[in-house]
């Protein structure tokens, strides 16, 4: 469209400089669109932090389970493309059966997926008296308990 406008403009005005100016503008637009396309494509492949409102909603959903004798820690969120992910530890009493713990974990997963569209959850079950190690080395090179 820009090329046609440039040619018509030169024909009616006689300004020969108009065609190259329009051509440079068209080329600039093509470069801008190309950069935008590459940026959006790369953005969809990269893991990014979830939006602050999504993180707040996850925290509110987990807070709804405060009446249970459980706690959550190591809550890690990320976004890849349109999908959102949350990984966490759920500590429960050591006396619970695996069935009881799995049932409550399923309730937590359903609540999170209901409250945050497109969320994928991974919840590791741990007894309350066991702390998981994270990848943060201490002075002697061993991971520190959290």
VEXTOR-622494 format. One record per residue (C-alpha): x, y, z. Coordinates in steps of 0.25 Angstrom, whole numbers, plus 5000, padded with zeros to 4 digits. Layout:
% VEXTOR-622494
    xx    yy    zz
     X     Y     Z
...
***
This chain:
% VEXTOR-622494
    xx    yy    zz
  5000  5000  5000
  5011  5009  5003
  5018  5007  4990
  5005  5010  4982
  5003  5023  4991
  5018  5027  4987
  5016  5025  4972
  5003  5032  4972
  5008  5043  4980
  5020  5045  4971
  5011  5044  4959
  5001  5055  4963
  5011  5065  4970
  5024  5063  4962
  5032  5062  4975
  5042  5051  4971
  5048  5050  4986
  5034  5045  4991
  5035  5031  4986
  5048  5028  4993
  5043  5034  5006
  5031  5026  5006
  5040  5014  5002
  5048  5016  5015
  5036  5018  5023
  5030  5004  5018
  5044  4998  5020
  5044  5003  5035
  5030  4998  5037
  5035  4984  5032
  5047  4984  5041
  5038  4988  5053
  5028  4977  5050
  5039  4967  5049
  5046  4971  5062
  5032  4970  5069
  5029  4956  5063
  5043  4951  5068
  5041  4957  5081
  5027  4951  5083
  5032  4937  5078
  5044  4937  5088
  5035  4942  5099
  5026  4930  5098
  5038  4921  5099
  5043  4927  5112
  5039  4925  5126
  5035  4937  5133
  5030  4941  5146
  5015  4940  5148
  5007  4953  5149
  5006  4959  5163
  4991  4958  5163
  4992  4943  5160
  5003  4941  5171
  4993  4948  5181
  4982  4939  5177
  4990  4927  5179
  4994  4932  5193
  4979  4935  5196
  4975  4921  5191
  4986  4914  5200
  4981  4923  5212
  4967  4917  5211
  4973  4904  5216
  4979  4910  5229
  4968  4903  5237
  4975  4890  5233
  4987  4885  5241
  4996  4887  5229
  5006  4897  5224
  5012  4901  5210
  5026  4905  5207
  5035  4906  5195
  5024  4912  5187
  5030  4915  5173
  5022  4920  5161
  5026  4922  5147
  5019  4925  5134
  5023  4919  5120
  5014  4925  5109
  5000  4925  5113
  5002  4914  5124
  5005  4917  5138
  5011  4907  5148
  5012  4906  5163
  5021  4896  5170
  5021  4895  5185
  5023  4886  5198
  5011  4883  5206
  5014  4878  5220
  5004  4870  5228
  5004  4862  5241
  5013  4850  5240
  5001  4842  5246
  4992  4844  5234
  4990  4833  5224
  4995  4834  5210
  4981  4834  5205
  4976  4845  5215
  4988  4854  5210
  4986  4851  5196
  4971  4855  5197
  4975  4868  5203
  4985  4870  5193
  4975  4868  5182
  4966  4878  5188
  4977  4888  5189
  4980  4886  5174
  4966  4887  5170
  4964  4900  5177
  4977  4906  5171
  4973  4902  5157
  4959  4907  5159
  4964  4921  5164
  4975  4922  5154
  4971  4919  5139
  4982  4910  5132
  4990  4907  5145
  4997  4894  5146
  5001  4890  5160
  5011  4881  5166
  5010  4878  5181
  5020  4870  5188
  5015  4863  5201
  5024  4864  5213
  5022  4861  5228
  5022  4873  5237
  5034  4868  5244
  5043  4867  5231
  5049  4879  5225
  5053  4879  5210
  5066  4883  5206
  5068  4894  5195
  5079  4897  5186
  5085  4908  5195
  5099  4904  5199
  5104  4908  5212
  5119  4911  5216
  5123  4896  5217
  5117  4893  5203
  5105  4885  5208
  5090  4890  5205
  5083  4897  5217
  5070  4892  5222
  5059  4902  5221
***
